[in-house]
Amino acid sequence: MAEIVFITDSHLGSGSDSRERELLLCRLLDEIEPDCKQLMLLGDIFDFWFTYRYLVPRGHVRLLGKLAELADKGVEIHFFIGNHDMWMFDYLTEEMGAIVHDDPVVMELCGKRVLIGHGDGLGHIDRWFDFVRVFFRSRFCQKLFKMLPSAFTFGIAHRWSDSNKRKHAKHDMLRYLGDDREGIVIYCKERLQKEHFDYCIFGHRHTPLTRDLGGGCTYVNVGDWLHNRNYAVMSEDGTVELRDYTSPTS
């Protein structure tokens, strides 16, 4: 009986198989719908998003429709903005009542204390990335993008995204790099020195894994839908299981 479902890093809009990933995500949401009470979307669901006042970015209508359907049926949806869809603003809140989080939060779920977030910019292991993140989140940058034609801004965003993906693949970054080089793990361990968590659940790294952080805390990286088809489920008894999703052959 799935109680809480975690999904991250589908990067819809990126790659030639984006439509296929979207259809698979919708199929997964169909399957979990009867038992899902809360849906945690851990960021970078979209490869780029900007909420305009009167316009909705083209594409992703199947997923957005499915999320609205789940919300209408009583599923509580949480969206943690990532470094690719940080400009979601109030769109999902206004359209389907989703709860949007800018930063990691602590929640009590199924009797467990859980630290949840996307994971970008944590641990401060990349100062350049920290600077870019602060700039992109600034009101100046947001206003600048609003002033520019959407065709231009979306083109820039997707080229930047594709360049970063190629760089990470070239430098073999899509694997666990060790406790001292994983910003999310560094951040979680720093938080654990001050307070207890049963789980730390994040995305961003595209590396599905579970890891014991000591003190009864388990780190879960949910993975992604670009290179894998991962999601995590927290059951009613408070256990978390990392799963792979394979579409039916029929």
C-alpha positions in Angstrom: 0.0 0.0 0.0 1.9 3.1 -1.2 1.3 6.0 1.0 3.8 8.6 -0.1 5.5 8.7 -3.5 8.7 10.6 -4.4 9.7 11.4 -8.0 12.5 13.6 -9.2 14.5 14.8 -12.2 12.4 13.8 -15.2 13.7 16.9 -17.1 10.7 17.0 -19.4 11.5 19.0 -22.5 15.0 17.7 -22.7 16.0 15.0 -25.2 14.3 13.2 -28.0 12.5 10.8 -25.6 10.8 13.5 -23.5 7.3 12.6 -24.7 8.1 8.9 -23.9 9.2 9.9 -20.3 6.1 12.0 -19.9 3.8 9.1 -20.9 5.6 6.7 -18.6 5.3 9.2 -15.7 1.6 9.5 -16.3 1.3 5.7 -16.4 3.1 5.5 -13.1 0.8 8.1 -11.6 -2.2 6.1 -12.8 -0.9 3.0 -11.1 -0.1 4.6 -7.7 -3.3 6.7 -7.7 -5.5 4.4 -5.6 -3.1 4.3 -2.6 -1.2 7.5 -2.9 -1.9 10.1 -0.2 1.0 12.5 -0.9 3.1 13.0 -4.0 6.5 14.6 -3.5 8.0 16.0 -6.7 11.6 16.7 -5.8 12.5 19.2 -8.6 13.7 19.3 -12.1 10.5 17.7 -13.2 10.8 20.1 -16.1 14.0 20.9 -17.9 13.1 24.5 -17.9 10.0 26.4 -16.7 9.1 30.1 -16.4 5.8 31.2 -15.1 4.4 34.0 -17.2 1.5 36.1 -16.1 -0.8 35.1 -19.0 1.1 32.3 -20.8 1.8 28.6 -20.0 4.9 27.1 -21.5 4.2 24.8 -24.4 4.2 21.0 -23.7 3.8 18.8 -20.7 0.0 18.9 -20.9 -0.4 15.2 -20.1 1.6 15.4 -16.9 0.0 18.7 -15.8 -3.4 17.3 -16.5 -2.7 14.1 -14.5 -1.4 16.2 -11.5 -4.5 18.3 -11.6 -6.6 15.1 -11.6 -4.7 13.7 -8.6 -5.2 16.9 -6.7 -8.9 16.9 -7.5 -9.1 13.4 -6.0 -7.5 14.5 -2.8 -3.8 13.7 -3.3 -1.6 16.3 -1.5 1.1 17.4 -4.0 4.4 19.0 -2.9 6.7 20.5 -5.5 10.3 21.2 -4.5 11.8 23.6 -7.0 15.1 22.4 -8.6 17.8 24.3 -10.4 16.0 23.8 -13.7 12.5 24.7 -12.7 13.2 27.3 -10.0 10.9 29.8 -11.7 7.7 27.8 -11.2 6.5 30.5 -8.8 2.8 30.1 -8.0 1.6 28.3 -11.1 1.0 24.9 -9.5 -0.4 26.4 -6.4 -2.9 28.5 -8.3 -3.9 25.7 -10.7 -4.0 22.6 -8.4 -3.3 23.7 -4.9 0.2 22.2 -4.8 2.5 23.2 -2.0 5.7 24.6 -3.5 9.0 24.6 -1.5 12.0 26.7 -2.4 14.4 25.0 0.0 14.7 21.7 2.0 12.0 21.2 4.6 11.5 18.8 7.5 8.3 16.8 7.6 6.7 14.2 9.8 5.7 11.4 7.5 4.3 8.0 8.6 5.8 8.5 12.1 9.2 9.4 10.7 11.1 12.7 10.7 12.2 13.3 7.2 14.4 16.0 5.6 13.3 16.5 2.0 14.5 18.7 -0.9 15.9 18.8 -4.4 19.6 19.1 -3.5 21.2 21.8 -5.6 23.6 24.2 -4.0 23.9 22.2 -0.8 27.3 21.6 0.9 28.9 24.5 -1.0 31.3 22.3 -2.9 31.1 24.4 -6.1 31.3 28.1 -5.5 30.6 29.0 -9.1 27.4 27.0 -9.0 26.5 28.8 -5.8 27.0 32.2 -7.5 24.9 31.2 -10.5 22.2 29.8 -8.3 21.9 33.0 -6.3 21.9 35.1 -9.5 19.1 33.0 -11.1 17.0 33.2 -8.0 17.4 37.0 -7.8 14.5 39.3 -8.7 16.7 41.1 -11.2 17.3 38.0 -13.2 13.6 37.1 -13.1 12.6 40.5 -14.3 15.2 40.3 -17.1 13.8 37.0 -18.4 10.3 38.4 -18.3 11.4 41.3 -20.6 13.0 39.0 -23.2 11.1 37.0 -25.8 10.2 33.5 -24.6 11.6 31.8 -27.7 15.0 33.4 -26.9 15.0 32.6 -23.2 13.8 29.0 -23.6 16.5 28.5 -26.3 19.2 29.8 -23.9 18.0 27.6 -21.1 17.9 24.4 -23.1 21.3 25.0 -24.6 22.7 25.6 -21.1 21.0 22.5 -19.8 22.3 20.3 -22.6 25.9 21.7 -22.1 25.8 20.8 -18.4 24.5 17.3 -19.1 27.4 16.7 -21.5 29.9 18.1 -19.0 28.7 15.8 -16.2 28.7 12.8 -18.5 32.3 13.6 -19.7 33.6 14.0 -16.2 31.8 10.9 -14.9 29.7 12.9 -12.4 26.7 10.6 -12.7 27.8 8.3 -9.9 28.3 8.5 -6.2 31.5 10.5 -5.7 32.1 9.8 -2.0 30.9 11.3 1.2 33.4 14.2 1.1 32.4 15.2 -2.5 28.7 14.9 -2.3 27.2 18.2 -1.4 23.9 16.8 -0.3 25.5 14.3 2.0 27.8 17.0 3.5 24.7 19.2 4.1 22.7 16.3 5.7 25.6 15.4 8.0 25.9 19.0 9.1 22.1 19.1 9.9 22.3 15.7 11.7 24.8 17.2 14.2 22.0 19.5 15.4 18.9 17.4 15.0 17.7 13.9 14.2 16.2 12.6 11.0 15.1 9.1 10.1 15.5 9.8 6.4 17.1 12.4 4.2 15.4 12.2 0.8 16.7 14.2 -2.2 17.1 14.2 -6.0 19.4 16.4 -8.2 22.3 13.9 -8.4 20.6 11.4 -10.8 22.2 8.7 -8.8 19.6 6.3 -7.2 20.9 4.9 -3.9 20.4 4.5 -0.2 23.2 5.1 2.3 23.4 4.9 6.1 24.4 8.3 7.5 24.7 7.0 11.1 22.5 7.7 14.1 19.6 5.8 12.6 19.4 8.1 9.5 19.2 6.8 5.9 20.0 9.0 2.9 17.9 8.3 -0.1 18.6 9.7 -3.5 15.6 9.0 -5.6 17.5 9.0 -8.9 16.1 10.4 -12.1 14.1 9.7 -15.3 16.7 10.7 -17.8 19.1 7.7 -17.3 16.9 5.6 -15.1 13.2 5.2 -14.2 13.3 5.6 -10.4 10.9 6.6 -7.8 10.6 6.0 -4.0 7.7 4.9 -1.9 7.2 5.4 1.9 4.8 2.9 3.2 2.4 3.3 6.1 4.9 1.6 8.5 7.5 4.3 7.7 9.8 2.2 5.5 11.2 3.7 2.3 11.8 1.6 -0.8 13.6 2.8 -3.9 12.0 1.3 -7.0 12.6 1.1 -10.8 9.7 1.6 -13.1 9.5 -0.5 -16.2 6.6 0.0 -18.6 4.4 -3.0 -19.3 5.2 -4.8 -22.5 1.5 -5.2 -23.4 
